[in-house]
């Protein structure tokens, strides 16, 4: 998915998921951005479960010369910073609109689906399908509208903020 987004010069990458856990009592929504240093053990476990479910292909690693390596590190640091800002704005907007389930916050984790993004990228866990009440909410057209609206407003806030910063430089 990231490769497709990059091929089409996407400005943002947002992957929307339904979460799952062994405990049917756990609920809430959270937004992740890529980091090799997870926020918590829960973030590490969530990423591990998502990554296990991904269809992983064997790929050779590209070797970089020193300059390419430094450039790649700088680009990665900037994308990670922007991804963190996007995650905060999406999660904040969801927090204002999605009052029926807990706000679990912004977290960092090493999600396969976010690796290699050449644009700000987040993964939004919209709730737990293993929680009966939350699963029913997620199946509701009206709640889906609330989620989409909340995520969309977070994106608009990010783009507006980004354009304001770019205009000032």
C-alpha positions in Angstrom: 0.0 0.0 0.0 2.8 2.4 0.8 4.5 1.6 -2.5 1.2 2.3 -4.3 0.9 5.6 -2.4 4.5 6.5 -3.3 4.1 5.6 -7.0 1.1 8.0 -7.2 2.9 10.8 -5.3 0.4 10.8 -2.4 0.7 13.6 0.0 -0.5 11.6 3.0 -0.9 7.9 3.9 -3.7 6.8 6.3 -4.3 3.2 7.1 -7.6 2.5 8.9 -7.9 -0.7 11.0 -10.1 -2.4 13.5 -8.1 -3.6 16.5 -8.5 -6.9 18.3 -7.3 -8.4 21.6 -7.9 -11.5 23.8 -9.8 -9.5 26.4 -13.3 -8.6 25.3 -13.4 -5.6 27.8 -10.7 -3.6 26.0 -12.0 -0.8 23.9 -11.1 2.6 22.4 -9.4 4.2 19.4 -5.8 5.1 18.9 -3.5 6.5 16.2 0.0 5.3 15.5 2.9 6.6 13.6 6.0 4.7 12.6 8.9 4.2 15.1 11.3 1.5 15.9 10.9 2.5 19.5 7.3 1.6 20.5 5.4 3.8 23.0 4.6 0.8 25.2 4.4 -3.0 25.4 0.8 -2.8 24.2 1.9 -0.8 21.1 4.6 -3.4 20.4 2.0 -6.2 20.7 -0.5 -4.4 18.4 2.2 -3.8 15.8 3.3 -7.5 16.0 -0.2 -8.7 15.5 -0.8 -6.4 12.5 2.6 -7.3 11.0 1.9 -11.0 11.4 -1.3 -10.6 9.5 0.5 -8.7 6.6 1.5 -10.7 3.5 5.3 -10.2 3.8 7.4 -10.7 0.7 11.1 -11.5 0.8 13.0 -8.5 -0.5 16.7 -7.7 -0.8 17.9 -4.8 1.2 19.3 -1.9 -0.9 22.8 -0.9 0.2 23.3 2.9 0.5 26.6 4.8 0.1 27.4 7.2 2.9 25.7 10.3 1.4 22.6 8.4 0.4 22.4 6.9 3.9 22.6 10.3 5.6 20.0 11.7 3.2 17.7 8.7 4.0 18.1 9.3 7.7 17.3 13.0 7.4 14.2 12.3 5.2 13.0 9.6 7.6 13.4 12.0 10.6 11.4 14.7 8.9 8.6 12.2 7.8 8.5 10.8 11.3 8.1 14.3 12.8 5.3 15.1 10.3 3.6 11.8 10.9 3.6 12.4 14.6 1.9 15.8 14.0 -0.7 14.1 11.7 -1.3 11.5 14.3 -1.9 14.1 17.0 -4.3 16.1 14.9 -6.3 13.0 13.7 -6.5 11.6 17.3 -7.5 15.1 18.6 -10.3 15.4 16.2 -11.5 11.9 17.0 -11.4 12.8 20.7 -13.7 15.7 20.0 -16.2 13.6 18.0 -16.0 10.0 19.2 -17.4 10.2 22.7 -18.8 6.7 22.9 -15.5 4.9 23.3 -12.2 5.8 25.1 -9.5 7.9 23.6 -6.3 5.7 23.9 -4.0 8.4 22.5 -1.2 8.7 20.0 1.4 5.9 20.0 4.5 4.9 18.2 5.2 1.4 16.8 6.9 -0.4 14.0 4.0 -1.2 11.7 4.9 -3.0 8.5 2.1 -1.1 6.6 3.8 2.3 7.5 7.4 1.3 6.6 8.8 3.0 3.6 6.3 5.8 3.5 7.8 8.9 1.7 5.0 11.1 3.1 3.4 11.6 6.5 1.8 8.3 7.4 -0.4 7.0 10.2 -2.4 3.9 11.2 -5.7 4.6 12.9 -7.2 1.8 15.0 -10.9 2.8 15.1 -11.9 0.4 17.8 -11.8 -3.2 19.0 -13.9 -5.8 17.1 -13.4 -8.1 20.0 -15.5 -5.8 22.2 -19.2 -6.5 21.5 -20.4 -2.9 22.1 -17.6 -1.3 20.1 -18.0 -3.8 17.2 -21.7 -2.9 17.0 -20.9 0.8 17.0 -18.3 0.3 14.2 -21.0 -1.6 12.1 -23.4 1.4 12.5 -23.6 3.7 9.5 -24.0 6.7 11.7 -20.9 5.9 13.8 -18.9 5.2 10.6 -19.9 8.8 9.5 -18.6 10.2 12.8 -15.3 8.3 12.4 -14.8 9.4 8.8 -15.7 13.0 9.7 -13.3 13.0 12.6 -10.4 11.5 10.6 -11.1 13.9 7.8 -11.1 16.9 10.0 -7.8 15.8 11.5 -6.4 15.6 7.9 -7.8 19.1 7.1 -6.2 20.5 10.3 -2.8 18.9 9.3 -2.9 20.3 5.7 -4.0 23.7 7.0 -1.2 23.8 9.6 1.4 22.5 7.1 0.4 25.2 4.5 0.6 27.9 7.1 4.1 26.8 8.2 5.2 26.5 4.5 3.9 30.0 3.7 5.9 31.5 6.6 9.2 30.1 5.4 
